[in-house]
């Protein structure tokens, strides 16, 4: 499993985290809810991730656990085989 977040993933994720300052580091295990990810932003994030990585999130990954932190979301993408963009 790849553990380091890619720059592209971090950039995409940051676009959905309004409470994370532009110069503030994205701590991989910090809860995304604490950074402003709400249900509307989560849906938008899913759409962006699916488009960027050319995948469809499986139903079993549509959970609060998957979207708990940048790390858990990255692990889910890794399980989908999407640790590198196809575009």
C-alpha positions in Angstrom: 0.0 0.0 0.0 1.2 3.5 -0.8 1.1 5.6 2.4 2.3 9.1 1.2 -0.4 11.3 -0.2 0.2 12.4 -3.7 0.4 16.2 -4.5 -2.6 15.9 -6.9 -4.7 14.2 -4.2 -3.8 16.8 -1.6 -4.6 19.6 -4.0 -8.0 18.1 -5.0 -8.8 17.4 -1.3 -7.8 20.9 -0.2 -10.4 22.4 -2.6 -13.1 20.8 -0.5 -11.8 21.9 2.9 -12.7 25.5 3.6 -11.4 25.5 7.1 -7.8 24.5 6.1 -5.6 27.5 5.5 -3.7 27.7 2.2 -0.4 27.7 4.0 -1.5 25.2 6.7 -0.2 21.6 6.3 -2.7 18.9 5.7 -2.2 16.5 8.6 -3.0 13.0 7.2 -4.9 11.8 10.3 -6.8 15.1 11.1 -10.6 14.6 10.8 -11.9 16.1 7.6 -15.0 17.2 9.4 -12.9 19.5 11.5 -11.6 21.1 8.3 -15.0 21.9 7.0 -15.9 18.8 5.0 -19.7 18.6 5.2 -22.1 16.3 3.3 -22.5 18.6 0.4 -18.7 19.1 0.0 -18.3 15.3 0.4 -20.6 14.6 -2.5 -18.6 17.1 -4.6 -15.4 15.5 -3.5 -16.6 12.1 -4.5 -17.5 13.4 -8.0 -14.1 15.1 -8.3 -12.2 12.0 -7.1 -14.2 9.7 -9.4 -13.5 11.9 -12.4 -9.8 12.5 -11.6 -9.1 8.8 -10.9 -11.6 7.4 -13.5 -13.3 5.2 -11.0 -16.6 4.7 -9.2 -16.5 4.4 -5.4 -17.8 1.0 -4.4 -20.8 1.1 -2.0 -18.8 -0.5 0.8 -16.5 2.5 0.8 -19.3 5.1 1.0 -18.9 5.5 4.8 -17.8 7.9 7.4 -14.8 5.7 8.0 -13.6 6.3 4.5 -14.0 10.0 4.7 -12.7 10.4 8.3 -9.2 11.7 7.3 -7.0 12.3 4.3 -5.2 9.1 5.2 -8.3 6.9 5.4 -9.5 8.4 2.1 -6.1 7.7 0.5 -6.3 4.1 1.7 -9.7 3.7 0.1 -8.4 5.1 -3.2 -5.5 2.6 -2.9 -7.9 -0.3 -2.4 -9.6 0.8 -5.6 -6.3 0.7 -7.4 -6.2 4.5 -7.9 -3.1 5.7 -6.3 -2.0 7.3 -9.5 -4.3 9.3 -11.8 -5.2 7.9 -15.2 -5.5 11.3 -16.8 
